[in-house]
Amino acid sequence: MRMHATWLQMYWPEGLYSPEAHRSLADGYLADERFQRYYDAVAPGAARFLRDAVHTWA
């Protein structure tokens, strides 16, 4: 997750990143069917796994 946070900080405007914002982004992976479909195509349940991992480590 540290690499994901680093990537976000590289592309988000300065000062926008926070652990709370990171968790909110991860919530979107489940809330938006397009993202869920994308991640779950890699492995069933991957979207929820990613969301849970971000919530644990962010």
mmCIF file of the N, C-alpha and C atoms, coordinates in Angstrom:
data_MODEL
# 
_entry.id   MODEL 
# 
loop_
_atom_site.group_PDB 
_atom_site.id 
_atom_site.type_symbol 
_atom_site.label_atom_id 
_atom_site.label_alt_id 
_atom_site.label_comp_id 
_atom_site.label_asym_id 
_atom_site.label_entity_id 
_atom_site.label_seq_id 
_atom_site.pdbx_PDB_ins_code 
_atom_site.Cartn_x 
_atom_site.Cartn_y 
_atom_site.Cartn_z 
_atom_site.occupancy 
_atom_site.B_iso_or_equiv 
_atom_site.pdbx_formal_charge 
_atom_site.auth_seq_id 
_atom_site.auth_comp_id 
_atom_site.auth_asym_id 
_atom_site.auth_atom_id 
_atom_site.pdbx_PDB_model_num 
ATOM 1   N N  . MET A 1 1  ? 0.810   -1.182  0.000   1.00 0.00 ? 1  MET A N  1 
ATOM 2   C CA . MET A 1 1  ? 0.000   0.000   0.000   1.00 0.00 ? 1  MET A CA 1 
ATOM 3   C C  . MET A 1 1  ? 0.860   1.255   0.000   1.00 0.00 ? 1  MET A C  1 
ATOM 4   N N  . ARG A 1 2  ? 2.058   1.144   0.543   1.00 0.00 ? 2  ARG A N  1 
ATOM 5   C CA . ARG A 1 2  ? 2.930   2.317   0.571   1.00 0.00 ? 2  ARG A CA 1 
ATOM 6   C C  . ARG A 1 2  ? 3.223   2.790   -0.853  1.00 0.00 ? 2  ARG A C  1 
ATOM 7   N N  . MET A 1 3  ? 3.437   1.842   -1.765  1.00 0.00 ? 3  MET A N  1 
ATOM 8   C CA . MET A 1 3  ? 3.699   2.231   -3.161  1.00 0.00 ? 3  MET A CA 1 
ATOM 9   C C  . MET A 1 3  ? 2.470   2.896   -3.776  1.00 0.00 ? 3  MET A C  1 
ATOM 10  N N  . HIS A 1 4  ? 1.288   2.393   -3.453  1.00 0.00 ? 4  HIS A N  1 
ATOM 11  C CA . HIS A 1 4  ? 0.051   2.981   -3.967  1.00 0.00 ? 4  HIS A CA 1 
ATOM 12  C C  . HIS A 1 4  ? -0.085  4.407   -3.445  1.00 0.00 ? 4  HIS A C  1 
ATOM 13  N N  . ALA A 1 5  ? 0.195   4.606   -2.156  1.00 0.00 ? 5  ALA A N  1 
ATOM 14  C CA . ALA A 1 5  ? 0.123   5.949   -1.572  1.00 0.00 ? 5  ALA A CA 1 
ATOM 15  C C  . ALA A 1 5  ? 1.135   6.878   -2.242  1.00 0.00 ? 5  ALA A C  1 
ATOM 16  N N  . THR A 1 6  ? 2.338   6.375   -2.488  1.00 0.00 ? 6  THR A N  1 
ATOM 17  C CA . THR A 1 6  ? 3.375   7.181   -3.150  1.00 0.00 ? 6  THR A CA 1 
ATOM 18  C C  . THR A 1 6  ? 2.921   7.575   -4.546  1.00 0.00 ? 6  THR A C  1 
ATOM 19  N N  . TRP A 1 7  ? 2.349   6.649   -5.270  1.00 0.00 ? 7  TRP A N  1 
ATOM 20  C CA . TRP A 1 7  ? 1.865   6.926   -6.627  1.00 0.00 ? 7  TRP A CA 1 
ATOM 21  C C  . TRP A 1 7  ? 0.784   8.007   -6.585  1.00 0.00 ? 7  TRP A C  1 
ATOM 22  N N  . LEU A 1 8  ? -0.150  7.876   -5.636  1.00 0.00 ? 8  LEU A N  1 
ATOM 23  C CA . LEU A 1 8  ? -1.212  8.880   -5.526  1.00 0.00 ? 8  LEU A CA 1 
ATOM 24  C C  . LEU A 1 8  ? -0.623  10.257  -5.249  1.00 0.00 ? 8  LEU A C  1 
ATOM 25  N N  . GLN A 1 9  ? 0.354   10.322  -4.365  1.00 0.00 ? 9  GLN A N  1 
ATOM 26  C CA . GLN A 1 9  ? 0.954   11.605  -4.021  1.00 0.00 ? 9  GLN A CA 1 
ATOM 27  C C  . GLN A 1 9  ? 1.693   12.225  -5.203  1.00 0.00 ? 9  GLN A C  1 
ATOM 28  N N  . MET A 1 10 ? 2.164   11.396  -6.110  1.00 0.00 ? 10 MET A N  1 
ATOM 29  C CA . MET A 1 10 ? 2.845   11.908  -7.305  1.00 0.00 ? 10 MET A CA 1 
ATOM 30  C C  . MET A 1 10 ? 1.853   12.565  -8.266  1.00 0.00 ? 10 MET A C  1 
ATOM 31  N N  . TYR A 1 11 ? 0.625   12.078  -8.303  1.00 0.00 ? 11 TYR A N  1 
ATOM 32  C CA . TYR A 1 11 ? -0.341  12.534  -9.297  1.00 0.00 ? 11 TYR A CA 1 
ATOM 33  C C  . TYR A 1 11 ? -1.438  13.428  -8.742  1.00 0.00 ? 11 TYR A C  1 
ATOM 34  N N  . TRP A 1 12 ? -1.676  13.395  -7.455  1.00 0.00 ? 12 TRP A N  1 
ATOM 35  C CA . TRP A 1 12 ? -2.670  14.275  -6.845  1.00 0.00 ? 12 TRP A CA 1 
ATOM 36  C C  . TRP A 1 12 ? -1.999  15.608  -6.533  1.00 0.00 ? 12 TRP A C  1 
ATOM 37  N N  . PRO A 1 13 ? -2.753  16.690  -6.581  1.00 0.00 ? 13 PRO A N  1 
ATOM 38  C CA . PRO A 1 13 ? -2.178  17.994  -6.231  1.00 0.00 ? 13 PRO A CA 1 
ATOM 39  C C  . PRO A 1 13 ? -1.596  17.980  -4.813  1.00 0.00 ? 13 PRO A C  1 
ATOM 40  N N  . GLU A 1 14 ? -0.569  18.767  -4.619  1.00 0.00 ? 14 GLU A N  1 
ATOM 41  C CA . GLU A 1 14 ? 0.107   18.864  -3.320  1.00 0.00 ? 14 GLU A CA 1 
ATOM 42  C C  . GLU A 1 14 ? -0.893  19.107  -2.196  1.00 0.00 ? 14 GLU A C  1 
ATOM 43  N N  . GLY A 1 15 ? -0.749  18.351  -1.134  1.00 0.00 ? 15 GLY A N  1 
ATOM 44  C CA . GLY A 1 15 ? -1.596  18.511  0.040   1.00 0.00 ? 15 GLY A CA 1 
ATOM 45  C C  . GLY A 1 15 ? -2.929  17.788  -0.025  1.00 0.00 ? 15 GLY A C  1 
ATOM 46  N N  . LEU A 1 16 ? -3.259  17.166  -1.148  1.00 0.00 ? 16 LEU A N  1 
ATOM 47  C CA . LEU A 1 16 ? -4.555  16.499  -1.278  1.00 0.00 ? 16 LEU A CA 1 
ATOM 48  C C  . LEU A 1 16 ? -4.547  15.113  -0.638  1.00 0.00 ? 16 LEU A C  1 
ATOM 49  N N  . TYR A 1 17 ? -3.393  14.443  -0.674  1.00 0.00 ? 17 TYR A N  1 
ATOM 50  C CA . TYR A 1 17 ? -3.342  13.078  -0.137  1.00 0.00 ? 17 TYR A CA 1 
ATOM 51  C C  . TYR A 1 17 ? -3.464  13.083  1.381   1.00 0.00 ? 17 TYR A C  1 
ATOM 52  N N  . SER A 1 18 ? -4.261  12.155  1.865   1.00 0.00 ? 18 SER A N  1 
ATOM 53  C CA . SER A 1 18 ? -4.343  11.849  3.290   1.00 0.00 ? 18 SER A CA 1 
ATOM 54  C C  . SER A 1 18 ? -4.785  10.391  3.384   1.00 0.00 ? 18 SER A C  1 
ATOM 55  N N  . PRO A 1 19 ? -4.521  9.735   4.506   1.00 0.00 ? 19 PRO A N  1 
ATOM 56  C CA . PRO A 1 19 ? -5.018  8.359   4.645   1.00 0.00 ? 19 PRO A CA 1 
ATOM 57  C C  . PRO A 1 19 ? -6.535  8.279   4.447   1.00 0.00 ? 19 PRO A C  1 
ATOM 58  N N  . GLU A 1 20 ? -7.264  9.278   4.931   1.00 0.00 ? 20 GLU A N  1 
ATOM 59  C CA . GLU A 1 20 ? -8.723  9.289   4.757   1.00 0.00 ? 20 GLU A CA 1 
ATOM 60  C C  . GLU A 1 20 ? -9.102  9.367   3.278   1.00 0.00 ? 20 GLU A C  1 
ATOM 61  N N  . ALA A 1 21 ? -8.415  10.227  2.522   1.00 0.00 ? 21 ALA A N  1 
ATOM 62  C CA . ALA A 1 21 ? -8.689  10.331  1.082   1.00 0.00 ? 21 ALA A CA 1 
ATOM 63  C C  . ALA A 1 21 ? -8.352  9.020   0.376   1.00 0.00 ? 21 ALA A C  1 
ATOM 64  N N  . HIS A 1 22 ? -7.291  8.359   0.807   1.00 0.00 ? 22 HIS A N  1 
ATOM 65  C CA . HIS A 1 22 ? -6.884  7.087   0.219   1.00 0.00 ? 22 HIS A CA 1 
ATOM 66  C C  . HIS A 1 22 ? -7.969  6.036   0.469   1.00 0.00 ? 22 HIS A C  1 
ATOM 67  N N  . ARG A 1 23 ? -8.477  5.989   1.704   1.00 0.00 ? 23 ARG A N  1 
ATOM 68  C CA . ARG A 1 23 ? -9.548  5.033   2.016   1.00 0.00 ? 23 ARG A CA 1 
ATOM 69  C C  . ARG A 1 23 ? -10.816 5.337   1.213   1.00 0.00 ? 23 ARG A C  1 
ATOM 70  N N  . SER A 1 24 ? -11.133 6.608   1.040   1.00 0.00 ? 24 SER A N  1 
ATOM 71  C CA . SER A 1 24 ? -12.316 6.985   0.251   1.00 0.00 ? 24 SER A CA 1 
ATOM 72  C C  . SER A 1 24 ? -12.173 6.545   -1.201  1.00 0.00 ? 24 SER A C  1 
ATOM 73  N N  . LEU A 1 25 ? -10.979 6.705   -1.744  1.00 0.00 ? 25 LEU A N  1 
ATOM 74  C CA . LEU A 1 25 ? -10.727 6.235   -3.104  1.00 0.00 ? 25 LEU A CA 1 
ATOM 75  C C  . LEU A 1 25 ? -10.974 4.729   -3.197  1.00 0.00 ? 25 LEU A C  1 
ATOM 76  N N  . ALA A 1 26 ? -10.449 3.993   -2.227  1.00 0.00 ? 26 ALA A N  1 
ATOM 77  C CA . ALA A 1 26 ? -10.629 2.537   -2.230  1.00 0.00 ? 26 ALA A CA 1 
ATOM 78  C C  . ALA A 1 26 ? -12.098 2.157   -2.115  1.00 0.00 ? 26 ALA A C  1 
ATOM 79  N N  . ASP A 1 27 ? -12.869 2.920   -1.357  1.00 0.00 ? 27 ASP A N  1 
ATOM 80  C CA . ASP A 1 27 ? -14.311 2.648   -1.266  1.00 0.00 ? 27 ASP A CA 1 
ATOM 81  C C  . ASP A 1 27 ? -14.958 2.732   -2.650  1.00 0.00 ? 27 ASP A C  1 
ATOM 82  N N  . GLY A 1 28 ? -14.434 3.618   -3.482  1.00 0.00 ? 28 GLY A N  1 
ATOM 83  C CA . GLY A 1 28 ? -14.959 3.766   -4.836  1.00 0.00 ? 28 GLY A CA 1 
ATOM 84  C C  . GLY A 1 28 ? -14.760 2.533   -5.694  1.00 0.00 ? 28 GLY A C  1 
ATOM 85  N N  . TYR A 1 29 ? -13.741 1.727   -5.365  1.00 0.00 ? 29 TYR A N  1 
ATOM 86  C CA . TYR A 1 29 ? -13.512 0.499   -6.130  1.00 0.00 ? 29 TYR A CA 1 
ATOM 87  C C  . TYR A 1 29 ? -14.697 -0.451  -6.005  1.00 0.00 ? 29 TYR A C  1 
ATOM 88  N N  . LEU A 1 30 ? -15.397 -0.379  -4.883  1.00 0.00 ? 30 LEU A N  1 
ATOM 89  C CA . LEU A 1 30 ? -16.583 -1.218  -4.707  1.00 0.00 ? 30 LEU A CA 1 
ATOM 90  C C  . LEU A 1 30 ? -17.863 -0.494  -5.086  1.00 0.00 ? 30 LEU A C  1 
ATOM 91  N N  . ALA A 1 31 ? -17.893 0.809   -4.906  1.00 0.00 ? 31 ALA A N  1 
ATOM 92  C CA . ALA A 1 31 ? -19.106 1.578   -5.174  1.00 0.00 ? 31 ALA A CA 1 
ATOM 93  C C  . ALA A 1 31 ? -19.391 1.724   -6.668  1.00 0.00 ? 31 ALA A C  1 
ATOM 94  N N  . ASP A 1 32 ? -18.347 1.740   -7.474  1.00 0.00 ? 32 ASP A N  1 
ATOM 95  C CA . ASP A 1 32 ? -18.503 1.915   -8.923  1.00 0.00 ? 32 ASP A CA 1 
ATOM 96  C C  . ASP A 1 32 ? -18.339 0.554   -9.594  1.00 0.00 ? 32 ASP A C  1 
ATOM 97  N N  . GLU A 1 33 ? -19.394 0.095   -10.222 1.00 0.00 ? 33 GLU A N  1 
ATOM 98  C CA . GLU A 1 33 ? -19.389 -1.237  -10.838 1.00 0.00 ? 33 GLU A CA 1 
ATOM 99  C C  . GLU A 1 33 ? -18.276 -1.400  -11.870 1.00 0.00 ? 33 GLU A C  1 
ATOM 100 N N  . ARG A 1 34 ? -17.902 -0.313  -12.552 1.00 0.00 ? 34 ARG A N  1 
ATOM 101 C CA . ARG A 1 34 ? -16.838 -0.413  -13.558 1.00 0.00 ? 34 ARG A CA 1 
ATOM 102 C C  . ARG A 1 34 ? -15.515 -0.805  -12.929 1.00 0.00 ? 34 ARG A C  1 
ATOM 103 N N  . PHE A 1 35 ? -15.185 -0.199  -11.805 1.00 0.00 ? 35 PHE A N  1 
ATOM 104 C CA . PHE A 1 35 ? -13.944 -0.545  -11.121 1.00 0.00 ? 35 PHE A CA 1 
ATOM 105 C C  . PHE A 1 35 ? -14.009 -1.958  -10.559 1.00 0.00 ? 35 PHE A C  1 
ATOM 106 N N  . GLN A 1 36 ? -15.142 -2.282  -9.945  1.00 0.00 ? 36 GLN A N  1 
ATOM 107 C CA . GLN A 1 36 ? -15.279 -3.617  -9.373  1.00 0.00 ? 36 GLN A CA 1 
ATOM 108 C C  . GLN A 1 36 ? -15.153 -4.682  -10.455 1.00 0.00 ? 36 GLN A C  1 
ATOM 109 N N  . ARG A 1 37 ? -15.777 -4.457  -11.579 1.00 0.00 ? 37 ARG A N  1 
ATOM 110 C CA . ARG A 1 37 ? -15.692 -5.408  -12.692 1.00 0.00 ? 37 ARG A CA 1 
ATOM 111 C C  . ARG A 1 37 ? -14.247 -5.547  -13.178 1.00 0.00 ? 37 ARG A C  1 
ATOM 112 N N  . TYR A 1 38 ? -13.540 -4.412  -13.281 1.00 0.00 ? 38 TYR A N  1 
ATOM 113 C CA . TYR A 1 38 ? -12.148 -4.416  -13.740 1.00 0.00 ? 38 TYR A CA 1 
ATOM 114 C C  . TYR A 1 38 ? -11.270 -5.260  -12.812 1.00 0.00 ? 38 TYR A C  1 
ATOM 115 N N  . TYR A 1 39 ? -11.334 -4.984  -11.513 1.00 0.00 ? 39 TYR A N  1 
ATOM 116 C CA . TYR A 1 39 ? -10.481 -5.707  -10.564 1.00 0.00 ? 39 TYR A CA 1 
ATOM 117 C C  . TYR A 1 39 ? -10.915 -7.157  -10.401 1.00 0.00 ? 39 TYR A C  1 
ATOM 118 N N  . ASP A 1 40 ? -12.204 -7.410  -10.384 1.00 0.00 ? 40 ASP A N  1 
ATOM 119 C CA . ASP A 1 40 ? -12.683 -8.776  -10.213 1.00 0.00 ? 40 ASP A CA 1 
ATOM 120 C C  . ASP A 1 40 ? -12.433 -9.635  -11.444 1.00 0.00 ? 40 ASP A C  1 
ATOM 121 N N  . ALA A 1 41 ? -12.182 -9.008  -12.589 1.00 0.00 ? 41 ALA A N  1 
ATOM 122 C CA . ALA A 1 41 ? -11.813 -9.782  -13.780 1.00 0.00 ? 41 ALA A CA 1 
ATOM 123 C C  . ALA A 1 41 ? -10.419 -10.383 -13.610 1.00 0.00 ? 41 ALA A C  1 
ATOM 124 N N  . VAL A 1 42 ? -9.585  -9.732  -12.831 1.00 0.00 ? 42 VAL A N  1 
ATOM 125 C CA . VAL A 1 42 ? -8.238  -10.246 -12.550 1.00 0.00 ? 42 VAL A CA 1 
ATOM 126 C C  . VAL A 1 42 ? -8.350  -11.461 -11.635 1.00 0.00 ? 42 VAL A C  1 
ATOM 127 N N  . ALA A 1 43 ? -9.148  -11.318 -10.584 1.00 0.00 ? 43 ALA A N  1 
ATOM 128 C CA . ALA A 1 43 ? -9.385  -12.416 -9.645  1.00 0.00 ? 43 ALA A CA 1 
ATOM 129 C C  . ALA A 1 43 ? -10.693 -12.115 -8.914  1.00 0.00 ? 43 ALA A C  1 
ATOM 130 N N  . PRO A 1 44 ? -11.599 -13.066 -8.842  1.00 0.00 ? 44 PRO A N  1 
ATOM 131 C CA . PRO A 1 44 ? -12.855 -12.824 -8.131  1.00 0.00 ? 44 PRO A CA 1 
ATOM 132 C C  . PRO A 1 44 ? -12.579 -12.347 -6.704  1.00 0.00 ? 44 PRO A C  1 
ATOM 133 N N  . GLY A 1 45 ? -13.234 -11.254 -6.318  1.00 0.00 ? 45 GLY A N  1 
ATOM 134 C CA . GLY A 1 45 ? -13.052 -10.707 -4.983  1.00 0.00 ? 45 GLY A CA 1 
ATOM 135 C C  . GLY A 1 45 ? -11.888 -9.739  -4.855  1.00 0.00 ? 45 GLY A C  1 
ATOM 136 N N  . ALA A 1 46 ? -11.181 -9.474  -5.954  1.00 0.00 ? 46 ALA A N  1 
ATOM 137 C CA . ALA A 1 46 ? -10.000 -8.604  -5.896  1.00 0.00 ? 46 ALA A CA 1 
ATOM 138 C C  . ALA A 1 46 ? -10.355 -7.176  -5.506  1.00 0.00 ? 46 ALA A C  1 
ATOM 139 N N  . ALA A 1 47 ? -11.484 -6.672  -5.948  1.00 0.00 ? 47 ALA A N  1 
ATOM 140 C CA . ALA A 1 47 ? -11.870 -5.301  -5.608  1.00 0.00 ? 47 ALA A CA 1 
ATOM 141 C C  . ALA A 1 47 ? -12.059 -5.166  -4.103  1.00 0.00 ? 47 ALA A C  1 
ATOM 142 N N  . ARG A 1 48 ? -12.747 -6.098  -3.492  1.00 0.00 ? 48 ARG A N  1 
ATOM 143 C CA . ARG A 1 48 ? -12.950 -6.054  -2.042  1.00 0.00 ? 48 ARG A CA 1 
ATOM 144 C C  . ARG A 1 48 ? -11.622 -6.246  -1.319  1.00 0.00 ? 48 ARG A C  1 
ATOM 145 N N  . PHE A 1 49 ? -10.781 -7.153  -1.819  1.00 0.00 ? 49 PHE A N  1 
ATOM 146 C CA . PHE A 1 49 ? -9.474  -7.366  -1.197  1.00 0.00 ? 49 PHE A CA 1 
ATOM 147 C C  . PHE A 1 49 ? -8.658  -6.071  -1.207  1.00 0.00 ? 49 PHE A C  1 
ATOM 148 N N  . LEU A 1 50 ? -8.633  -5.377  -2.341  1.00 0.00 ? 50 LEU A N  1 
ATOM 149 C CA . LEU A 1 50 ? -7.886  -4.126  -2.449  1.00 0.00 ? 50 LEU A CA 1 
ATOM 150 C C  . LEU A 1 50 ? -8.471  -3.077  -1.511  1.00 0.00 ? 50 LEU A C  1 
ATOM 151 N N  . ARG A 1 51 ? -9.770  -2.951  -1.491  1.00 0.00 ? 51 ARG A N  1 
ATOM 152 C CA . ARG A 1 51 ? -10.423 -1.997  -0.591  1.00 0.00 ? 51 ARG A CA 1 
ATOM 153 C C  . ARG A 1 51 ? -10.081 -2.299  0.860   1.00 0.00 ? 51 ARG A C  1 
ATOM 154 N N  . ASP A 1 52 ? -10.172 -3.559  1.244   1.00 0.00 ? 52 ASP A N  1 
ATOM 155 C CA . ASP A 1 52 ? -9.871  -3.935  2.630   1.00 0.00 ? 52 ASP A CA 1 
ATOM 156 C C  . ASP A 1 52 ? -8.411  -3.697  2.964   1.00 0.00 ? 52 ASP A C  1 
ATOM 157 N N  . ALA A 1 53 ? -7.514  -3.973  2.027   1.00 0.00 ? 53 ALA A N  1 
ATOM 158 C CA . ALA A 1 53 ? -6.084  -3.752  2.255   1.00 0.00 ? 53 ALA A CA 1 
ATOM 159 C C  . ALA A 1 53 ? -5.792  -2.271  2.467   1.00 0.00 ? 53 ALA A C  1 
ATOM 160 N N  . VAL A 1 54 ? -6.389  -1.425  1.651   1.00 0.00 ? 54 VAL A N  1 
ATOM 161 C CA . VAL A 1 54 ? -6.178  0.019   1.808   1.00 0.00 ? 54 VAL A CA 1 
ATOM 162 C C  . VAL A 1 54 ? -6.712  0.475   3.162   1.00 0.00 ? 54 VAL A C  1 
ATOM 163 N N  . HIS A 1 55 ? -7.867  -0.009  3.547   1.00 0.00 ? 55 HIS A N  1 
ATOM 164 C CA . HIS A 1 55 ? -8.437  0.390   4.834   1.00 0.00 ? 55 HIS A CA 1 
ATOM 165 C C  . HIS A 1 55 ? -7.564  -0.096  5.995   1.00 0.00 ? 55 HIS A C  1 
ATOM 166 N N  . THR A 1 56 ? -6.914  -1.209  5.825   1.00 0.00 ? 56 THR A N  1 
ATOM 167 C CA . THR A 1 56 ? -6.043  -1.722  6.886   1.00 0.00 ? 56 THR A CA 1 
ATOM 168 C C  . THR A 1 56 ? -4.754  -0.935  6.996   1.00 0.00 ? 56 THR A C  1 
ATOM 169 N N  . TRP A 1 57 ? -4.155  -0.572  5.854   1.00 0.00 ? 57 TRP A N  1 
ATOM 170 C CA . TRP A 1 57 ? -2.812  0.007   5.863   1.00 0.00 ? 57 TRP A CA 1 
ATOM 171 C C  . TRP A 1 57 ? -2.761  1.517   5.681   1.00 0.00 ? 57 TRP A C  1 
ATOM 172 N N  . ALA A 1 58 ? -3.831  2.153   5.210   1.00 0.00 ? 58 ALA A N  1 
ATOM 173 C CA . ALA A 1 58 ? -3.777  3.613   4.991   1.00 0.00 ? 58 ALA A CA 1 
ATOM 174 C C  . ALA A 1 58 ? -4.034  4.349   6.295   1.00 0.00 ? 58 ALA A C  1 
# 
